[in-house]
Amino acid sequence: MEKLDDLLLFTEVVEHAGFSAAARSLGIQRSKLSRHIADLENRMGIRLLHRNTRNVVLTPAGEQVYHYAVELRQAARNAFSVASDLSSTPQGTLRIGCSSTLAQEAIVPILGLFMQEYPQIRVIIHVADSNIDLISSKVDLVFRITSKALEDSSLIVRPVCAIPMILVASKNYNNGKVQVEHPSELTAFNYITLGIHENYVLKDFVHKNGDVLNVQFEPYLSCGNMSVIKSAVKNGMGIAILPHYLCIDELRENQFIEVFSVHSQWSSPDSLMNALLPTRQNVLLVTKLFLDFAMPLLRNKLTRFDFDIESLNT
């Protein structure tokens, strides 16, 4: 049981893919960190890492030790949070992961209200436009939006809501002549898509009778950030599928046009938003508090088109 902190240092080396990056993150000398890991290997009698000049790679034994070391780190965090859980005033640090657009448009406004309610809680937001790994990023909670239901059984998934999506264009694009009745007409327009795509992409469209039609597009522009896609649409570069909540103002002010006409029976399918937790056991109190506080507000924000978060202050 001696020097358990070396196991925590070991997880840092693994997750930073090397001693130099881990040492910079920890604020210690690389040589000191290397000695700690060497001492750990000597005490265990096994090699945990294959080292070369560029990076480190886990040995088979190291992979098994890393699994338990991560659990130890989480247990240590839980131990330090006990005082907060027993306190009449909840305190501690909440680490949230989400996309930059979701953070700016939904999470941060809700966090403002949450932190007024719980002023002793501090928050770290890990923002990325690709999927965030809960373990390597050391976050307590991730909000992830997908087009299909998640099938990752290694995570605890709490559904938040379905997010209505809408196919839009700027009123200035193609002189405003973009409304169609059938998805097959969409290939005549510049298509802007989420993600990084060099070739063709397939998009589903849903008929009111439940039929689904795939349309193949060659993207005119692709980007992994939804806010950038919205900006491209606003600048008249083409059509794109956006979350309805993200373009409410532009639709109200007639800056955006819905591409499917009022007579069309077709629409874009909803996206799905989930809250992901690394484990069902030992969920921190601050995480539980935020989920209970945020879930109904997120559902209102992402699904209601007349929602104003400021009204919650009245």
N, C-alpha and C positions, 0 to 999 in steps of 0.2 A: 504493500500500500504506500510505499515511500515515493515521494515526488510525483504525485498524480498530475501536477501541473505540466510535466513533460509530455504527457499524453495530449494535453490541450495545445501545447506548442506543435506537436506532431500534426494535429488536424490543420493548423494554420499553414504548415509547409505543404501539405497535400492540396489544400484548397487554393493556395497561391501558386501552385505548380513550380515551386522552387524556394530555395533558402533566401535569396536576395529580396524577392518581392515580399515574402513573409516577414523578414526582418524589418523592412521598411514599414510595413503595416503595424508591426508590434512596437516599433521604436527602439529596437535593440540591435546590437552588432551582429552581422552575419556569422562571424566566427563563434560568438557565444551561443547563438541558436544552434549551429551545427554541433557544438559540443554537447548541448542538452539532448539532441536526438541521438548522437553516438552513445551517450551514457544510457539512454533508454534502451537502445538496441543491445548494449552490453548486459544490462540487468535482465532483459528478457531472454537473451541468448539466441536471438534471431535477427535476420536482416529485414528491416521494414521497407527500405527504399533502395531502388537502383539509382545511382547518381551518375550524371554526366555533366559536361560543361554548360549545357543549356537548361536542362530541367531535371526533374526527378520523376520516377515512375514507381508505383506501389508494387512490391513483391506480392505473391499470393498470400503469404502470412500477413503482410502489411495491410492488405485489403480487409482481412478479418479483424485485425486490431483497430483499423480506422473506423469500422462500423461501431465497435464498442466505445471508442474514444468520442465519437459524435454523440452517442447516448450519454456519456459521462458529462460532456459539455452542457447538454440540455438539462441534465439532472442538477448540475451546479447552478445554472440559471434559475431553475425552479426553487432550489434551496435558498438562494438569495432573495427570491420573491416572496417567501413565506411571511416575512415581516410586513410587506406591503399588503398581502392578502388579509392579514389579521388586523391591519390598521383600520381605524374608522375613516381615514382619508386614503383612498386608493392611490398608490404611487408606483413608479417604475418606468420602464422604457418599453414602448410598443414599436416593433419593426414591421413595416408594411411594404409589400412589393406590388407594383402595378405598372401599367403603361403610362407614359407621360401625359397623354391626352386624358385618360381617366383620372389621373392625379389632379390635373389642373381643373378639369371641368366638374368633377363630382367629389372625389375623395377629400381634397383640401377644404372646400367649403363645409363639408360635414365635420371634418376634423376641427375646424374652427369652433363649431358649436360643442363638440365633444370635449375639447380642452378647456372651454369655459366651465363646463360641468365638472371636470376633473382636472383642476389646475396643477396637481402634483404629478401628472403623467406626462412624460416626454415621448416624442414620436420621431422615429427615423423612417424616411420614405426611400425605398430603393426603387428607382425608376429605370425601366428598360422597355424597349419596343419589341424585344423577343421574349420568349417564355423564361420566367425567372425560376431557377431551381431553389427550392426552399432551404435545402440543407447547405449547399455551398455558399449561398448568399446570406445565410444566418438570419432569415426573416421568420417571424412568427405566423405570418398570414399573407397570402397572395390573392389578389383579385385577378381572375383570368377570364377573358372574353373569347369565345370560340364559336364556330359555325355549327359544330356538332357536339353531342354529349361527350364528356370526358370519360375515358376508359382506363385511366391510370389507377390501378387498385392500390398502389403504394401510398397514396395520399388520401386524406379525408376530405371529401367534397361536400360542401354545403351550397346547394343551388340558391342563387339570389333572385334572379328574374330572367325572363326573356326580354331582349332589347329590340324594339321595332326598328327595322332598317328601311331606308328609302333611297331610290335611285333618282339622283338630282343632276341638274346642270345649271350653270349661270344663265340668267336671262340674256346675257350678251353673247353666249356661245351659239355659233351657227345662226346668228340673227334671231335667236329665240325659237327657231324651228326645230325642236327636239322631241316633241311629244309623239308617242307611239302607242299603238294598241297591242302589239304582239312582240315578244322578246326577239323574234327573228329579225326585226327591223333595227335592233340595237347595234349590229356590226357596222352600220354606216357611220357611226360616230367614234370619236377618239375615246377610248376607254382608259380610265385611271383606276389602278387597283392597289389594294393593300398588300404589302410584301415586296420581295425582290424577285422579279420574274423576267427572265430574258427571252422566254419562249411564250407559247400560248397558255392561257388559263381557262378553266371551265367554271362557269357560274350557274347556280341553280336559280330558277324563277318558279314561283308557285301560282297555280290557277286557283280561283275560288272554289272549284270543285275538287281540289286536292291534287290535281295532276302536277307533276314537276317536269320542267324542261331545262336541259343543259344547253348553254350557249357558249361557244368557244370564241374567246377574244385574243387578239394580239395586243397587249397593253401598249398604249401610247406613252404612258408614264406609270411607273410603279415606285412605291415608297413604303417603308415599314412604319411610318408615323401617320396616324389618322388626321391629326391637325394639319399636316403638310398637304395631305390629299384634299382636305377641305379648302385650303388656300389655293391649290391648283384649280379646283372647280370654280372658286370665286373669281379667279383671274381668267376665266373663259377658256381653259385648256381642254375641257372635255367633260364627260359624264362619269359619275362615280356613285357607288353604294356607300352611304354614310348612316351612322346611327341617327335616328330621328331627333333625339334630344340635342344632338350636336349642331343641328342646323335649323332649330326652331325660329330663331330671330330672322335668319335670312329668308325663310319661307314666309314669315309674317310680313316682312318688308318687301316681298316680291323680288328679292335679289336672286333667289333660287327658284327653279321651276321643277316640279315633279315630272319626270320623264314619261312615266305611264299616264296616259290621259284618264280623265274621270270615267270614261266609258270602258276602259280596259279592265279585264278580269284578272290581270296578272300583277304580281308584286314581288318584292325581294323577301326571302324568308327571314325570320327573326334570328338574331344571334343569341347566344346563351352566356350569362354571366354566373360564375361560381366563385365562392370563397374556398380557398384551399388551405388546409392545415397539415402539418407534417405528421401529427399523431393525435389519436383520440384521447390518450392519457396525458396527464400533466399539462393541460392547456392553461397558460398563465391567466390570472384574473384580469389583467389589463386587456388581453385578447378577447376574453368572454365579454367584458364590459363594452368594448368597441363594437363587436359583432352585434350584440343586442341593441346598441344605440344606432348603429349605421344601417342595418339591413332594411328596416322600413323606409328610411330616408332615401337609400339608394334605389329601392323599388319605385318610389314616387318620382325621383329625379330622372330615372332612365326610361320610365314607361308613360308618365303623364306629360302631356304637351302644354299644360298651363301651370306647371309647377314652378314656384319661386321659393328657393331655399331661405331667403331673407324673411319670409312670412313666418318661419318657425320661431323667430325671435319675439313675435308679438303674441 
